[in-house]
Amino acid sequence: MRAFAAWPRQDNEVATGVMRANSIALLVGRLITAATTFAVAVMAARSLGEEFGRVAAIVAAGFVLSTLLAFGSDTLIVRATARDPHGTGTDVAGPVLAMQLGISAILAAAAGVGYAVGAVTAGVAIQAFVLLPQAVVFVAAAVLRGRDDMGRLVVATAVGGVAAVVGTAVLLNDASEVWAPIAGLAIGHVITAALMGFWARLRLRLPASIHEVRALFTVTSAFAVMVAATTVSTHIAVVILGGFGVLGAAGFAAATRFVDAARLFPAATYSAAFPSMADRIHRRPTAFDRSRRLLYIAGAATIILIAAAEPLSTAVFGDLDRGPELLRILALGVVPIVLRQRLSFELIAAGQESHVARAAAGTALFMVVGSLLTVSAGASGNGAQSDGTVVTIVAWLHTVATMLNVLVLDRFNRRPASAMAMSRERANR
């Protein structure tokens, strides 16, 4: 009898161990991706100077577009694959991949034609092409996660990251042009897509009918809005400043790299540990209390960035216009960014992801409208753009928007206490 009684406990211990290992692997993969992006940004900034703002704008626009095309379907793919880990993944992954590749191919072809007639730059054309391997990486990574094959996911990410860094270094050495770092990142994406696609055994399958497409969008709509709005609010300032050639855009982009690095470990830890935290929060409302130390880490990083902004910015990215000043402003958002993720996970775990989506959509709208109005005012001839005031105002908008988002999420967390309690009761049943 003792042996039989021990089975559930042993199964739980094994499941917990697998979840912990997968979370660590996911964390390592995100650290590798962030390190790759940071290294490429450093090389591009030191080689191109103020032109780095255009590079950052193009890459950020591509990332936003790729996220919009994904439409939050990765969770659906992970769940479907987990139910049939030895299957081919065509039931869900196939149609999703077919739709993403189809739209990406149209955009890439349009950008290619635009480059041929001189309507778009080489960097934009290359970034449009990158949408294709990014679609493969997105779907293949979800399939590998569903199969608990995190080792191959990390290996593919690491190999692609090394290829991107080496490719960028070689291309910038031959030609200090805006397209060079974008092409270097493209090399990494292609290699990562090839490895992940092969290991995931992806197969294309066109949607059987419009009803299948509609069902997919219906299931993923809440998460899609949440992810898309968060991505837009995070990257839109870089896109607008670099796209309009605002003075200080390169310094702003460099400052965001520091902020991303500072909040990376706490944010990635929240994300990687979310499955176990979501399970515990139903049984113990204070399950997130242990994660406060991550906020302390973010606070320490904020102090370091503000105190050492001048030497850090100059030593790493070179002498970019208003770089240290912008770093000090954006550093104030590190703790709110990490706190935002914590509050978002609490709401999602309680079945309140619609609140997260609404808060993110409001923040995105605030950033888009605020940034465009600020840039338009600077271009109206009042001299704001020439003396760098525009980029400073946008930096403050970015920081304030993050803080406002945290306040809204905290209010949602406090207000629907009864609804969250009902969600916990349903989960316990």
LORO-519437 format. One record per residue (C-alpha): chain; x, y, z; residue in three letters; residue number from 0. Coordinates in nm, 2 decimals, m for minus. Each point is the difference from the previous one (the first is absolute). Layout:
BEGIN
unit;x;y;z;code;pos
A;X;Y;Z;ALA;NUM;
...
***
This chain:
BEGIN
unit;x;y;z;code;pos
A;0.00;0.00;0.00;MET;0;
A;0.28;0.24;0.08;ARG;1;
A;0.14;m0.06;m0.35;ALA;2;
A;m0.33;0.09;m0.16;PHE;3;
A;m0.04;0.30;0.23;ALA;4;
A;0.35;0.12;m0.11;ALA;5;
A;m0.08;0.00;m0.37;TRP;6;
A;m0.19;0.33;m0.02;PRO;7;
A;0.26;0.17;0.21;ARG;8;
A;0.28;m0.14;m0.22;GLN;9;
A;m0.19;0.11;m0.31;ASP;10;
A;m0.04;0.35;0.14;ASN;11;
A;0.37;0.02;0.09;GLU;12;
A;0.09;m0.11;m0.36;VAL;13;
A;m0.24;0.25;m0.15;ALA;14;
A;0.14;0.28;0.22;THR;15;
A;0.35;m0.09;m0.09;GLY;16;
A;m0.08;0.00;m0.37;VAL;17;
A;m0.18;0.34;0.03;MET;18;
A;0.30;0.15;0.19;ARG;19;
A;0.24;m0.13;m0.27;ALA;20;
A;m0.21;0.14;m0.28;ASN;21;
A;m0.03;0.33;0.18;SER;22;
A;0.37;0.02;0.04;ILE;23;
A;0.06;m0.09;m0.37;ALA;24;
A;m0.26;0.26;m0.11;LEU;25;
A;0.18;0.26;0.22;LEU;26;
A;0.34;m0.09;m0.16;VAL;27;
A;m0.14;0.02;m0.35;GLY;28;
A;m0.14;0.35;0.07;ARG;29;
A;0.33;0.11;0.15;LEU;30;
A;0.18;m0.12;m0.31;ILE;31;
A;m0.24;0.19;m0.22;THR;32;
A;0.04;0.32;0.20;ALA;33;
A;0.38;m0.04;0.01;ALA;34;
A;0.00;m0.03;m0.38;THR;35;
A;m0.21;0.30;m0.06;THR;36;
A;0.20;0.21;0.25;PHE;37;
A;0.33;m0.11;m0.17;ALA;38;
A;m0.12;0.09;m0.35;VAL;39;
A;m0.14;0.33;0.13;ALA;40;
A;0.34;0.09;0.15;VAL;41;
A;0.19;m0.08;m0.32;MET;42;
A;m0.25;0.19;m0.21;ALA;43;
A;0.00;0.31;0.23;ALA;44;
A;0.38;0.02;0.01;ARG;45;
A;0.03;m0.05;m0.37;SER;46;
A;m0.29;0.22;m0.12;LEU;47;
A;m0.03;0.26;0.26;GLY;48;
A;m0.33;0.20;m0.02;GLU;49;
A;m0.11;m0.22;m0.29;GLU;50;
A;m0.05;m0.27;0.26;PHE;51;
A;m0.34;0.16;0.07;GLY;52;
A;m0.12;m0.11;m0.35;ARG;53;
A;0.13;m0.35;0.06;VAL;54;
A;m0.19;m0.03;0.33;ALA;55;
A;m0.32;0.14;m0.16;ALA;56;
A;0.00;m0.25;m0.28;ILE;57;
A;0.08;m0.30;0.22;VAL;58;
A;m0.26;0.11;0.26;ALA;59;
A;m0.27;0.05;m0.28;ALA;60;
A;0.08;m0.35;m0.12;GLY;61;
A;m0.04;m0.14;0.34;PHE;62;
A;m0.33;0.17;0.06;VAL;63;
A;m0.13;m0.12;m0.34;LEU;64;
A;0.11;m0.35;0.07;SER;65;
A;m0.18;0.00;0.33;THR;66;
A;m0.32;0.13;m0.16;LEU;67;
A;0.02;m0.28;m0.26;LEU;68;
A;0.04;m0.26;0.27;ALA;69;
A;m0.33;0.11;0.16;PHE;70;
A;0.08;m0.17;0.33;GLY;71;
A;m0.03;m0.35;m0.14;SER;72;
A;0.30;m0.14;0.18;ASP;73;
A;m0.19;m0.10;0.31;THR;74;
A;m0.25;m0.19;m0.22;LEU;75;
A;0.28;m0.18;m0.18;ILE;76;
A;0.17;m0.10;0.32;VAL;77;
A;m0.32;m0.14;0.14;ARG;78;
A;m0.09;m0.19;m0.31;ALA;79;
A;0.35;m0.15;m0.04;THR;80;
A;0.02;m0.09;0.37;ALA;81;
A;m0.32;m0.22;m0.05;ARG;82;
A;0.17;m0.18;m0.29;ASP;83;
A;0.38;0.04;0.05;PRO;84;
A;0.09;m0.26;m0.26;HIS;85;
A;m0.23;0.13;m0.27;GLY;86;
A;0.10;0.21;m0.29;THR;87;
A;m0.16;0.32;0.13;GLY;88;
A;m0.21;0.06;m0.31;THR;89;
A;m0.33;0.04;0.19;ASP;90;
A;0.08;0.34;0.13;VAL;91;
A;0.36;0.08;m0.08;ALA;92;
A;m0.04;m0.07;m0.37;GLY;93;
A;m0.28;0.25;m0.07;PRO;94;
A;0.16;0.27;0.22;VAL;95;
A;0.33;m0.04;m0.18;LEU;96;
A;m0.17;0.01;m0.34;ALA;97;
A;m0.19;0.32;0.08;MET;98;
A;0.31;0.17;0.14;GLN;99;
A;0.22;m0.10;m0.29;LEU;100;
A;m0.26;0.10;m0.25;GLY;101;
A;m0.04;0.35;0.14;ILE;102;
A;0.38;0.04;0.06;SER;103;
A;0.07;m0.11;m0.36;ALA;104;
A;m0.24;0.27;m0.13;ILE;105;
A;0.17;0.27;0.21;LEU;106;
A;0.35;m0.12;m0.09;ALA;107;
A;m0.09;0.01;m0.37;ALA;108;
A;m0.15;0.34;0.03;ALA;109;
A;0.32;0.13;0.18;ALA;110;
A;0.21;m0.16;m0.27;GLY;111;
A;m0.19;0.18;m0.27;VAL;112;
A;0.02;0.32;0.19;GLY;113;
A;0.38;m0.04;0.03;TYR;114;
A;0.03;m0.07;m0.37;ALA;115;
A;m0.18;0.33;m0.09;VAL;116;
A;0.18;0.19;0.27;GLY;117;
A;m0.30;0.05;0.23;ALA;118;
A;0.15;m0.18;0.30;VAL;119;
A;0.35;m0.04;0.13;THR;120;
A;0.20;m0.32;0.00;ALA;121;
A;m0.04;m0.03;0.38;GLY;122;
A;m0.37;0.01;m0.02;VAL;123;
A;0.00;m0.27;m0.28;ALA;124;
A;0.22;m0.23;0.20;ILE;125;
A;m0.21;0.04;0.31;GLN;126;
A;m0.31;m0.08;m0.20;ALA;127;
A;0.17;m0.32;m0.11;PHE;128;
A;0.08;m0.08;0.36;VAL;129;
A;m0.37;m0.04;0.07;LEU;130;
A;0.01;m0.34;m0.18;LEU;131;
A;0.26;m0.17;0.23;PRO;132;
A;m0.15;0.18;0.30;GLN;133;
A;m0.33;m0.17;m0.07;ALA;134;
A;0.17;m0.34;m0.01;VAL;135;
A;0.18;0.07;0.32;VAL;136;
A;m0.32;0.11;0.17;PHE;137;
A;m0.19;m0.32;m0.09;VAL;138;
A;0.29;m0.24;0.04;ALA;139;
A;0.09;0.13;0.34;ALA;140;
A;m0.36;m0.04;0.12;ALA;141;
A;0.00;m0.36;m0.13;VAL;142;
A;0.33;m0.08;0.17;LEU;143;
A;m0.13;0.15;0.33;ARG;144;
A;m0.31;m0.21;m0.03;GLY;145;
A;0.22;m0.31;m0.04;ARG;146;
A;0.22;0.10;0.30;ASP;147;
A;0.29;0.00;m0.24;ASP;148;
A;0.16;0.31;0.15;MET;149;
A;0.36;m0.11;m0.06;GLY;150;
A;m0.03;0.02;m0.37;ARG;151;
A;m0.18;0.33;0.02;LEU;152;
A;0.29;0.15;0.20;VAL;153;
A;0.26;m0.15;m0.23;VAL;154;
A;m0.17;0.14;m0.31;ALA;155;
A;m0.03;0.34;0.17;THR;156;
A;0.37;0.00;0.10;ALA;157;
A;0.12;m0.11;m0.34;VAL;158;
A;m0.21;0.27;m0.17;GLY;159;
A;0.12;0.26;0.25;GLY;160;
A;0.37;m0.07;m0.07;VAL;161;
A;m0.07;0.01;m0.37;ALA;162;
A;m0.17;0.34;0.03;ALA;163;
A;0.28;0.15;0.20;VAL;164;
A;0.27;m0.14;m0.23;VAL;165;
A;m0.19;0.10;m0.31;GLY;166;
A;m0.06;0.35;0.13;THR;167;
A;0.37;0.05;0.08;ALA;168;
A;0.11;m0.12;m0.35;VAL;169;
A;m0.26;0.21;m0.18;LEU;170;
A;0.07;0.32;0.20;LEU;171;
A;0.37;m0.05;m0.06;ASN;172;
A;m0.06;m0.01;m0.38;ASP;173;
A;m0.27;0.27;m0.02;ALA;174;
A;m0.11;0.24;0.28;SER;175;
A;m0.35;0.03;m0.13;GLU;176;
A;m0.34;m0.02;0.17;VAL;177;
A;m0.09;m0.33;m0.18;TRP;178;
A;0.31;m0.18;0.14;ALA;179;
A;m0.11;m0.07;0.36;PRO;180;
A;m0.35;m0.08;m0.13;ILE;181;
A;0.14;m0.25;m0.24;ALA;182;
A;0.22;m0.15;0.28;GLY;183;
A;m0.31;m0.06;0.21;LEU;184;
A;m0.17;m0.15;m0.30;ALA;185;
A;0.27;m0.26;m0.03;ILE;186;
A;m0.06;m0.10;0.36;GLY;187;
A;m0.38;m0.02;m0.06;HIS;188;
A;0.05;m0.22;m0.30;VAL;189;
A;0.23;m0.25;0.17;ILE;190;
A;m0.22;m0.01;0.31;THR;191;
A;m0.31;m0.06;m0.22;ALA;192;
A;0.18;m0.28;m0.19;ALA;193;
A;0.10;m0.18;0.32;LEU;194;
A;m0.33;0.04;0.19;MET;195;
A;m0.21;m0.08;m0.31;GLY;196;
A;0.19;m0.32;m0.06;PHE;197;
A;m0.02;m0.11;0.37;TRP;198;
A;m0.36;0.09;0.03;ALA;199;
A;m0.09;m0.19;m0.32;ARG;200;
A;m0.23;0.28;m0.12;LEU;201;
A;m0.25;m0.07;m0.28;ARG;202;
A;m0.21;0.26;m0.17;LEU;203;
A;m0.37;m0.04;m0.02;ARG;204;
A;m0.24;0.26;m0.14;LEU;205;
A;m0.30;0.08;0.22;PRO;206;
A;m0.29;m0.23;m0.10;ALA;207;
A;m0.25;0.29;m0.01;SER;208;
A;m0.06;0.35;0.12;ILE;209;
A;m0.17;m0.14;0.30;HIS;210;
A;0.33;m0.15;0.12;GLU;211;
A;0.17;0.33;m0.04;VAL;212;
A;m0.28;0.18;0.19;ARG;213;
A;0.02;m0.26;0.28;ALA;214;
A;0.37;0.05;0.03;LEU;215;
A;m0.03;0.38;0.03;PHE;216;
A;m0.29;m0.04;0.25;THR;217;
A;0.20;m0.23;0.23;VAL;218;
A;0.32;0.22;m0.01;THR;219;
A;m0.16;0.35;m0.01;SER;220;
A;0.05;0.10;0.36;ALA;221;
A;0.36;m0.11;0.02;PHE;222;
A;0.07;0.14;m0.34;ALA;223;
A;m0.12;0.34;0.09;VAL;224;
A;0.19;m0.01;0.33;MET;225;
A;0.33;m0.10;m0.17;VAL;226;
A;m0.04;0.22;m0.30;ALA;227;
A;m0.09;0.31;0.21;ALA;228;
A;0.29;m0.06;0.24;THR;229;
A;0.24;m0.04;m0.29;THR;230;
A;m0.12;0.32;m0.17;VAL;231;
A;0.02;0.21;0.32;SER;232;
A;0.35;m0.13;0.06;THR;233;
A;0.15;0.05;m0.34;HIS;234;
A;m0.21;0.27;m0.17;ILE;235;
A;0.21;0.29;0.13;ALA;236;
A;0.32;m0.15;m0.16;VAL;237;
A;m0.19;m0.05;m0.33;VAL;238;
A;m0.14;0.36;m0.01;ILE;239;
A;0.32;0.18;0.11;LEU;240;
A;0.22;m0.20;m0.24;GLY;241;
A;m0.25;0.01;m0.28;GLY;242;
A;m0.03;0.37;0.01;PHE;243;
A;0.37;0.06;0.05;GLY;244;
A;m0.04;0.19;0.33;VAL;245;
A;0.32;0.13;0.15;LEU;246;
A;0.10;m0.24;0.29;GLY;247;
A;m0.18;m0.30;m0.14;ALA;248;
A;0.32;m0.21;0.01;ALA;249;
A;0.05;0.10;0.37;GLY;250;
A;m0.35;m0.09;0.08;PHE;251;
A;0.04;m0.34;m0.17;ALA;252;
A;0.32;m0.06;0.19;ALA;253;
A;m0.16;0.09;0.33;ALA;254;
A;m0.28;m0.25;m0.06;THR;255;
A;0.26;m0.27;m0.05;ARG;256;
A;0.13;0.07;0.35;PHE;257;
A;m0.35;0.00;0.15;VAL;258;
A;m0.08;m0.33;m0.18;ASP;259;
A;0.32;m0.15;0.15;ALA;260;
A;m0.07;0.13;0.35;ALA;261;
A;m0.35;m0.14;0.01;ARG;262;
A;0.08;m0.32;m0.20;LEU;263;
A;0.08;m0.24;0.28;PHE;264;
A;m0.30;0.09;0.23;PRO;265;
A;m0.24;0.02;m0.30;ALA;266;
A;0.13;m0.33;m0.15;ALA;267;
A;m0.02;m0.17;0.34;THR;268;
A;m0.36;0.10;0.04;TYR;269;
A;m0.08;m0.13;m0.35;SER;270;
A;0.19;m0.33;0.04;ALA;271;
A;m0.14;m0.07;0.35;ALA;272;
A;m0.36;0.10;m0.09;PHE;273;
A;m0.14;m0.36;m0.03;PRO;274;
A;0.10;m0.09;0.35;SER;275;
A;m0.10;0.34;0.14;MET;276;
A;m0.33;m0.02;m0.17;ALA;277;
A;m0.06;m0.34;0.16;ASP;278;
A;0.09;0.12;0.35;ARG;279;
A;m0.19;0.32;m0.01;ILE;280;
A;m0.33;m0.19;0.01;HIS;281;
A;0.10;m0.17;0.32;ARG;282;
A;0.20;0.27;0.17;ARG;283;
A;m0.08;0.37;m0.10;PRO;284;
A;0.34;0.11;0.13;THR;285;
A;0.19;m0.23;m0.25;ALA;286;
A;0.14;0.31;m0.17;PHE;287;
A;0.15;0.14;0.32;ASP;288;
A;0.32;m0.19;m0.05;ARG;289;
A;0.05;0.18;m0.33;SER;290;
A;0.05;0.33;0.17;ARG;291;
A;0.37;m0.05;0.00;ARG;292;
A;m0.02;0.04;m0.38;LEU;293;
A;m0.14;0.35;0.06;LEU;294;
A;0.30;0.06;0.22;TYR;295;
A;0.23;m0.10;m0.28;ILE;296;
A;m0.18;0.23;m0.24;ALA;297;
A;0.03;0.28;0.26;GLY;298;
A;0.37;m0.05;0.03;ALA;299;
A;0.04;0.00;m0.38;ALA;300;
A;m0.19;0.33;m0.01;THR;301;
A;0.24;0.16;0.25;ILE;302;
A;0.30;m0.12;m0.19;ILE;303;
A;m0.13;0.12;m0.34;LEU;304;
A;m0.08;0.35;0.14;ILE;305;
A;0.32;0.04;0.19;ALA;306;
A;0.23;m0.14;m0.28;ALA;307;
A;m0.19;0.12;m0.30;ALA;308;
A;0.28;0.21;m0.14;GLU;309;
A;0.28;m0.25;0.00;PRO;310;
A;m0.22;m0.29;m0.09;LEU;311;
A;m0.16;0.16;m0.30;SER;312;
A;0.32;0.14;m0.14;THR;313;
A;0.21;m0.32;0.07;ALA;314;
A;m0.25;m0.24;m0.15;VAL;315;
A;m0.18;0.19;m0.28;PHE;316;
A;0.24;0.29;m0.07;GLY;317;
A;m0.07;0.37;0.01;ASP;318;
A;m0.37;0.01;m0.11;LEU;319;
A;m0.20;0.32;0.03;ASP;320;
A;m0.18;0.03;0.34;ARG;321;
A;0.07;m0.37;0.07;GLY;322;
A;0.08;0.04;0.38;PRO;323;
A;m0.29;0.23;0.06;GLU;324;
A;m0.25;m0.23;m0.17;LEU;325;
A;0.14;m0.30;0.18;LEU;326;
A;m0.07;0.17;0.34;ARG;327;
A;m0.36;0.07;m0.10;ILE;328;
A;m0.07;m0.34;m0.14;LEU;329;
A;0.17;m0.17;0.30;ALA;330;
A;m0.28;0.13;0.22;LEU;331;
A;m0.23;m0.25;m0.19;GLY;332;
A;0.20;m0.32;0.09;VAL;333;
A;m0.19;m0.07;0.32;VAL;334;
A;m0.34;0.08;m0.15;PRO;335;
A;0.07;m0.23;m0.29;ILE;336;
A;0.08;m0.29;0.23;VAL;337;
A;m0.29;0.08;0.22;LEU;338;
A;m0.23;0.02;m0.30;ARG;339;
A;0.09;m0.36;m0.10;GLN;340;
A;m0.06;m0.12;0.35;ARG;341;
A;m0.34;0.16;0.02;LEU;342;
A;m0.09;m0.12;m0.35;SER;343;
A;0.09;m0.36;0.10;PHE;344;
A;m0.22;0.03;0.31;GLU;345;
A;m0.30;0.10;m0.21;LEU;346;
A;0.06;m0.26;m0.26;ILE;347;
A;0.03;m0.27;0.26;ALA;348;
A;m0.33;0.11;0.14;ALA;349;
A;m0.16;m0.02;m0.34;GLY;350;
A;m0.01;0.38;m0.05;GLN;351;
A;0.21;0.03;m0.31;GLU;352;
A;m0.26;0.24;m0.16;SER;353;
A;0.10;0.26;0.26;HIS;354;
A;0.37;m0.03;m0.10;VAL;355;
A;m0.10;0.04;m0.36;ALA;356;
A;m0.20;0.31;0.07;ARG;357;
A;0.28;0.16;0.20;ALA;358;
A;0.26;m0.09;m0.26;ALA;359;
A;m0.22;0.14;m0.28;ALA;360;
A;m0.05;0.33;0.19;GLY;361;
A;0.38;0.03;0.05;THR;362;
A;0.07;m0.07;m0.36;ALA;363;
A;m0.25;0.26;m0.12;LEU;364;
A;0.15;0.25;0.25;PHE;365;
A;0.35;m0.06;m0.14;MET;366;
A;m0.10;0.01;m0.37;VAL;367;
A;m0.20;0.32;0.03;VAL;368;
A;0.24;0.17;0.24;GLY;369;
A;0.31;m0.08;m0.20;SER;370;
A;m0.16;0.11;m0.33;LEU;371;
A;m0.13;0.32;0.14;LEU;372;
A;0.34;0.08;0.16;THR;373;
A;0.19;m0.07;m0.32;VAL;374;
A;m0.25;0.20;m0.21;SER;375;
A;0.04;0.29;0.24;ALA;376;
A;0.37;m0.02;m0.03;GLY;377;
A;m0.01;0.00;m0.38;ALA;378;
A;m0.23;0.30;m0.01;SER;379;
A;0.29;0.25;0.01;GLY;380;
A;0.02;0.09;0.37;ASN;381;
A;0.35;m0.14;0.03;GLY;382;
A;m0.09;m0.28;0.24;ALA;383;
A;0.13;m0.27;m0.22;GLN;384;
A;0.33;0.17;m0.08;SER;385;
A;0.10;0.04;0.37;ASP;386;
A;m0.10;m0.35;0.10;GLY;387;
A;m0.31;0.10;0.20;THR;388;
A;m0.22;m0.24;m0.19;VAL;389;
A;0.19;m0.32;0.09;VAL;390;
A;0.01;0.11;0.36;THR;391;
A;m0.38;0.05;0.01;ILE;392;
A;m0.05;m0.34;m0.16;VAL;393;
A;0.23;m0.16;0.25;ALA;394;
A;m0.21;0.14;0.29;TRP;395;
A;m0.32;m0.11;m0.18;LEU;396;
A;0.14;m0.35;m0.02;HIS;397;
A;0.08;m0.01;0.37;THR;398;
A;m0.33;0.16;0.11;VAL;399;
A;m0.19;m0.24;m0.22;ALA;400;
A;0.16;m0.30;0.17;THR;401;
A;m0.08;0.15;0.34;MET;402;
A;m0.36;0.06;m0.09;LEU;403;
A;m0.04;m0.35;m0.13;ASN;404;
A;0.12;m0.13;0.33;VAL;405;
A;m0.26;0.21;0.19;LEU;406;
A;m0.28;m0.13;m0.23;VAL;407;
A;0.11;m0.36;0.05;LEU;408;
A;0.02;0.05;0.37;ASP;409;
A;m0.35;0.14;0.01;ARG;410;
A;m0.13;m0.29;m0.20;PHE;411;
A;0.18;m0.24;0.24;ASN;412;
A;m0.18;0.17;0.30;ARG;413;
A;m0.34;0.07;m0.14;ARG;414;
A;m0.12;m0.34;m0.13;PRO;415;
A;0.09;m0.19;0.31;ALA;416;
A;m0.33;m0.19;0.00;SER;417;
A;0.04;m0.10;m0.36;ALA;418;
A;0.36;m0.12;0.06;MET;419;
A;m0.12;m0.20;0.30;ALA;420;
A;m0.26;m0.17;m0.22;MET;421;
A;0.27;m0.08;m0.25;SER;422;
A;0.21;m0.17;0.27;ARG;423;
A;m0.30;m0.20;0.12;GLU;424;
A;m0.06;m0.13;m0.36;ARG;425;
A;0.36;m0.09;m0.03;ALA;426;
A;0.00;m0.20;0.33;ASN;427;
A;m0.30;m0.19;m0.12;ARG;428;
***
